[in-house]
Amino acid sequence: MTFLYRCAQTISFLYFKIFHRFRVSGLEHVPSDGAFLLASNHVSFFDPPALGCRIPRDLHYFARKSLFKGLLGKLITALNSIPVDRGNSDVSSFKKALKVLKKGSPLLVFPEGTRSLDGSLQTAKAGVGLLAIKAKVPILPARVIGGFDILGKGRKWPKFGHRLTIVYGPLLQIENLDPGPKTAKRSQIVADAIIETVGNLKT
């Protein structure tokens, strides 16, 4: 873990703890080594730092391709971000994600693909199912609770004082989710199983 990444984790944790009564449960489920997919609901821009700040691993992230410019681009690259073009089928990002996982590093994914409009859980995209099938790594389900009220879509400034909670659940094994290569909508079935598990996580 680089010094910059560790600093970002510490600053994020202190901010959430001071202003949002940050609480985390289920850290015992986080693998101490090896690759895994961290799959979470997506309710605000705070989700990536909140999900990653207590994990003692170099977590990798997806970020919009348009952000990789100037100083910000250098910063998010140093913080393990992978550029993704949401407007197109981004084969390059998919390959980079597989490369990260094959090196033994964890990767954060949002099965819903984008932030929720109202805080409720959305339908999962098939792409996360395909990534899980191709990577053949464990999936760590996580749930962000309270994030929408703090900085959901439509809010320009965070709501201080409201509690932010992260819940990590037991690991899912892809062999228990994958119905097999001959199954229609195979990737969607895996994605649906992942998002269902995320939705069932509670404090």
Backbone torsions as a table, in degrees:
resi	resn	phi	psi	omega
1	MET	NA	128.6	-178.1
2	THR	-75.6	161.3	178.6
3	PHE	-61.5	-42.0	-179.3
4	LEU	-62.5	-43.3	-179.4
5	TYR	-64.9	-42.8	179.7
6	ARG	-63.7	-39.8	177.2
7	CYS	-62.5	-43.2	179.4
8	ALA	-62.2	-40.3	176.9
9	GLN	-61.1	-47.7	-177.0
10	THR	-63.4	-45.5	179.6
11	ILE	-62.7	-43.3	178.9
12	SER	-61.7	-46.3	-178.7
13	PHE	-61.8	-45.9	-179.1
14	LEU	-62.3	-41.1	178.2
15	TYR	-61.4	-50.0	-178.2
16	PHE	-64.6	-37.3	-179.0
17	LYS	-68.0	-42.7	-176.5
18	ILE	-74.8	-44.5	-171.6
19	PHE	-99.7	-16.8	-174.7
20	HIS	-133.3	19.1	174.7
21	ARG	48.3	48.1	-172.2
22	PHE	-56.3	134.2	178.5
23	ARG	-138.1	137.7	-178.7
24	VAL	-129.8	135.9	174.8
25	SER	-134.9	154.2	177.3
26	GLY	87.3	15.5	-180.0
27	LEU	-62.3	-20.6	178.7
28	GLU	-65.6	-15.9	179.6
29	HIS	-85.1	-11.2	-177.6
30	VAL	-76.1	121.4	179.5
31	PRO	-62.0	139.3	-179.9
32	SER	-79.3	-17.8	175.9
33	ASP	-153.2	167.9	179.5
34	GLY	83.3	161.7	-178.0
35	ALA	-77.0	150.4	170.2
36	PHE	-159.3	158.3	173.1
37	LEU	-96.7	124.5	173.4
38	LEU	-94.8	109.0	-175.0
39	ALA	-108.7	121.3	-175.1
40	SER	-135.4	160.5	167.6
41	ASN	-68.5	164.9	-175.1
42	HIS	-133.9	109.4	-175.2
43	VAL	-123.0	-14.3	-179.7
44	SER	-161.8	170.0	176.5
45	PHE	-68.2	-15.5	179.2
46	PHE	-76.3	-13.7	-173.1
47	ASP	-56.7	-51.3	-178.6
48	PRO	-57.8	-52.1	179.7
49	PRO	-65.6	-33.7	179.7
50	ALA	-68.0	-40.6	-179.5
51	LEU	-71.6	-29.8	-174.6
52	GLY	-97.0	-15.7	-168.9
53	CYS	-73.2	-17.4	178.8
54	ARG	-109.5	0.3	178.5
55	ILE	-88.5	121.0	-176.7
56	PRO	-80.8	47.3	-178.3
57	ARG	-139.6	160.3	174.7
58	ASP	-81.0	87.2	-179.0
59	LEU	-76.0	138.7	177.3
60	HIS	-104.4	153.5	-172.4
61	TYR	-135.5	156.8	167.5
62	PHE	-94.8	146.0	175.8
63	ALA	-145.7	150.1	179.5
64	ARG	-55.4	135.4	-178.3
65	LYS	-57.0	-32.9	-177.1
66	SER	-66.3	-17.2	-178.6
67	LEU	-82.0	-13.1	-174.1
68	PHE	-86.0	62.2	179.1
69	LYS	-135.3	143.6	174.2
70	GLY	59.4	-146.8	-177.2
71	LEU	-64.9	-40.0	178.5
72	LEU	-61.4	-42.0	179.0
73	GLY	-60.9	-41.4	178.3
74	LYS	-66.2	-38.9	-179.0
75	LEU	-65.7	-49.8	-176.9
76	ILE	-71.0	-26.1	173.8
77	THR	-66.2	-42.6	178.2
78	ALA	-66.1	-22.6	179.0
79	LEU	-97.2	26.0	170.3
80	ASN	71.9	31.3	179.5
81	SER	-87.4	145.7	178.2
82	ILE	-113.7	122.3	-179.5
83	PRO	-68.5	138.4	178.7
84	VAL	-136.3	137.2	177.8
85	ASP	-98.5	101.9	-175.1
86	ARG	-68.9	-22.4	-176.5
87	GLY	-78.1	-12.9	-176.6
88	ASN	-134.1	167.8	173.4
89	SER	-74.6	102.0	-169.8
90	ASP	-91.8	87.6	-179.0
91	VAL	-65.9	-36.4	-178.7
92	SER	-60.7	-45.5	179.2
93	SER	-64.2	-39.2	178.7
94	PHE	-61.5	-43.9	179.9
95	LYS	-66.3	-39.4	178.2
96	LYS	-65.0	-38.3	178.3
97	ALA	-63.5	-44.2	178.0
98	LEU	-62.7	-38.0	179.5
99	LYS	-64.0	-42.4	177.4
100	VAL	-59.5	-45.4	-178.1
101	LEU	-68.6	-38.7	179.8
102	LYS	-68.3	-22.3	175.5
103	LYS	-79.0	-8.1	179.3
104	GLY	96.9	11.4	-178.7
105	SER	-97.8	150.7	177.1
106	PRO	-82.5	153.7	-177.6
107	LEU	-135.4	131.0	176.5
108	LEU	-86.1	131.4	175.6
109	VAL	-132.2	148.6	174.3
110	PHE	-111.9	102.2	-177.0
111	PRO	-54.6	-28.6	-179.9
112	GLU	-72.7	-18.3	176.7
113	GLY	88.7	-33.4	-179.2
114	THR	-151.8	171.1	-178.3
115	ARG	-66.6	145.3	177.3
116	SER	-69.2	142.0	178.8
117	LEU	-76.0	-27.6	-175.3
118	ASP	-130.7	6.8	179.4
119	GLY	92.7	-14.3	179.9
120	SER	-81.3	160.8	-178.5
121	LEU	-73.3	133.7	180.0
122	GLN	-100.1	171.5	176.3
123	THR	-68.4	138.2	179.7
124	ALA	-74.9	148.5	174.6
125	LYS	-86.4	145.5	-177.3
126	ALA	-63.6	-24.3	-176.1
127	GLY	-57.8	-37.2	-179.7
128	VAL	-69.6	-31.8	175.7
129	GLY	-66.9	-41.4	178.1
130	LEU	-64.3	-41.4	178.8
131	LEU	-62.4	-43.0	179.0
132	ALA	-63.4	-40.6	179.9
133	ILE	-66.1	-44.8	-178.3
134	LYS	-69.8	-39.3	-175.7
135	ALA	-77.1	-31.4	-179.5
136	LYS	55.7	45.5	177.9
137	VAL	-118.7	160.4	177.1
138	PRO	-63.8	155.5	177.7
139	ILE	-115.2	125.5	177.1
140	LEU	-99.6	106.4	179.6
141	PRO	-76.5	144.5	179.2
142	ALA	-143.4	152.6	178.3
143	ARG	-130.1	129.2	173.6
144	VAL	-95.0	122.4	-178.9
145	ILE	-118.8	126.8	179.4
146	GLY	96.6	-12.8	-175.9
147	GLY	-65.8	-33.6	-179.0
148	PHE	-67.0	-40.6	179.2
149	ASP	-66.4	-28.7	-178.7
150	ILE	-79.7	-47.6	-176.1
151	LEU	-152.6	52.3	178.2
152	GLY	-74.3	173.2	178.9
153	LYS	-55.8	132.9	-179.6
154	GLY	102.3	-19.6	178.5
155	ARG	-90.9	131.8	178.4
156	LYS	-90.1	-26.8	-178.2
157	TRP	-130.2	145.7	-179.9
158	PRO	-68.0	149.9	177.9
159	LYS	-92.3	106.9	-176.9
160	PHE	-73.0	150.0	175.9
161	GLY	92.5	-20.5	179.8
162	HIS	-80.0	136.2	-175.3
163	ARG	-71.8	137.0	173.5
164	LEU	-113.1	125.8	-177.7
165	THR	-126.0	138.0	173.5
166	ILE	-117.4	130.2	177.5
167	VAL	-120.9	122.1	173.8
168	TYR	-101.2	135.8	-178.9
169	GLY	-106.0	175.2	177.9
170	PRO	-60.1	148.7	-179.5
171	LEU	-61.4	142.3	172.2
172	LEU	-102.6	138.9	177.8
173	GLN	-101.7	130.5	-173.7
174	ILE	-59.8	-32.2	-179.3
175	GLU	-65.7	-20.7	177.3
176	ASN	-87.5	-11.3	-178.7
177	LEU	-106.1	-29.6	-173.1
178	ASP	-79.0	118.0	-179.6
179	PRO	-78.1	-7.2	177.6
180	GLY	110.5	156.1	-173.5
181	PRO	-64.9	-19.0	-178.3
182	LYS	-90.6	0.9	-177.4
183	THR	-86.2	132.8	176.4
184	ALA	-66.7	142.8	179.9
185	LYS	54.2	40.6	-178.4
186	ARG	-55.3	-48.9	-177.4
187	SER	-64.7	-38.6	179.9
188	GLN	-66.9	-36.5	178.5
189	ILE	-62.5	-43.9	178.5
190	VAL	-64.6	-45.6	179.5
191	ALA	-60.3	-41.7	179.5
192	ASP	-64.2	-38.4	178.5
193	ALA	-65.4	-38.5	179.2
194	ILE	-65.2	-49.2	-176.6
195	ILE	-68.4	-29.8	176.0
196	GLU	-65.4	-40.8	178.0
197	THR	-64.9	-42.9	177.3
198	VAL	-58.4	-44.4	-178.9
199	GLY	-65.5	-24.2	-178.6
200	ASN	-87.1	-7.6	-179.9
201	LEU	-71.8	136.1	-179.9
202	LYS	-136.5	161.9	179.7
203	THR	-75.2	NA	NA
